[in-house]
């Protein structure tokens, strides 16, 4: 198994990380829809804090996914783009 930061990661863990980042991104979008664009409307202090926290969480999770995918690709000798595409396909919501 490839190791990222000394911790072994599986493909399934990459998929879980991508799903978490995607969920955080959806939350940011929902908050933007509810509160209005940050620069376009005055948010209350609580709204601004909630939005900024959600935005930071999404950015942190996405950065973690990008790093893990890069390390996984390096360790497996595969293309980062191929791994990223496979992870994105596996993490995509399934139609019921």
VMD Tcl script that draws the C-alpha trace (Angstrom):
set ca {
  {0.00 0.00 0.00}
  {1.28 3.51 -0.78}
  {2.18 5.62 2.23}
  {1.28 9.27 2.67}
  {2.95 10.98 5.58}
  {3.90 7.60 6.98}
  {0.31 6.37 6.87}
  {-0.71 3.75 4.30}
  {-3.56 4.83 2.02}
  {-5.75 2.66 -0.13}
  {-7.71 3.65 -3.19}
  {-10.86 3.41 -1.06}
  {-9.42 5.98 1.35}
  {-8.73 8.33 -1.55}
  {-12.34 7.95 -2.63}
  {-13.56 8.67 0.91}
  {-11.35 11.78 1.07}
  {-12.71 12.99 -2.31}
  {-16.29 12.44 -1.13}
  {-15.62 14.43 2.04}
  {-14.09 17.29 0.05}
  {-17.00 17.25 -2.41}
  {-19.51 17.33 0.46}
  {-17.68 20.29 2.00}
  {-17.75 22.05 -1.38}
  {-21.50 21.49 -1.63}
  {-21.90 23.00 1.85}
  {-20.02 26.11 0.75}
  {-22.33 26.38 -2.27}
  {-25.42 25.95 -0.12}
  {-24.26 28.65 2.26}
  {-23.48 30.98 -0.64}
  {-26.98 30.35 -2.00}
  {-28.55 30.97 1.41}
  {-26.47 34.02 2.40}
  {-25.62 35.48 -0.99}
  {-22.14 35.90 -2.46}
  {-19.63 37.05 0.18}
  {-18.70 40.25 -1.67}
  {-22.19 40.98 -2.95}
  {-24.14 41.24 0.27}
  {-23.48 42.06 3.88}
  {-23.45 38.87 5.94}
  {-24.07 38.90 9.66}
  {-21.11 38.06 11.86}
  {-22.44 34.56 12.47}
  {-23.11 33.99 8.77}
  {-19.66 35.23 7.84}
  {-18.04 33.00 10.44}
  {-20.04 29.99 9.30}
  {-19.20 30.62 5.65}
  {-15.49 31.19 6.31}
  {-15.27 28.03 8.44}
  {-16.96 25.98 5.72}
  {-14.70 27.48 3.06}
  {-11.55 26.69 5.06}
  {-12.78 23.14 5.70}
  {-13.37 22.58 1.99}
  {-9.98 24.01 1.03}
  {-8.20 21.91 3.67}
  {-9.98 18.73 2.63}
  {-9.34 19.38 -1.06}
  {-5.67 20.07 -0.41}
  {-5.44 16.81 1.55}
  {-7.02 14.90 -1.36}
  {-4.64 16.47 -3.87}
  {-1.63 15.60 -1.75}
  {-2.80 12.03 -1.12}
  {-3.53 11.45 -4.82}
  {-0.09 12.77 -5.78}
  {1.65 10.52 -3.27}
  {-0.47 7.53 -4.25}
  {0.36 8.05 -7.93}
  {4.05 8.44 -7.14}
  {4.12 5.29 -5.01}
  {2.23 3.21 -7.58}
  {4.13 4.61 -10.57}
  {0.91 5.67 -12.24}
  {-0.17 8.97 -13.72}
  {-1.60 11.42 -11.21}
  {-4.24 12.41 -13.77}
  {-5.32 8.78 -14.17}
  {-5.59 8.27 -10.41}
  {-7.49 11.53 -9.99}
  {-9.96 10.58 -12.74}
  {-10.51 7.11 -11.24}
  {-11.06 8.59 -7.79}
  {-13.50 11.18 -9.18}
  {-15.48 8.48 -10.99}
  {-15.59 6.25 -7.92}
  {-16.57 9.16 -5.65}
  {-19.33 10.47 -7.92}
  {-22.86 10.11 -6.58}
  {-24.52 6.97 -7.87}
  {-27.92 7.34 -9.55}
  {-30.51 5.25 -7.81}
}
mol new
graphics top color blue
foreach p $ca { graphics top sphere $p radius 0.5 }
foreach p [lrange $ca 0 end-1] q [lrange $ca 1 end] { graphics top cylinder $p $q radius 0.2 }
display resetview
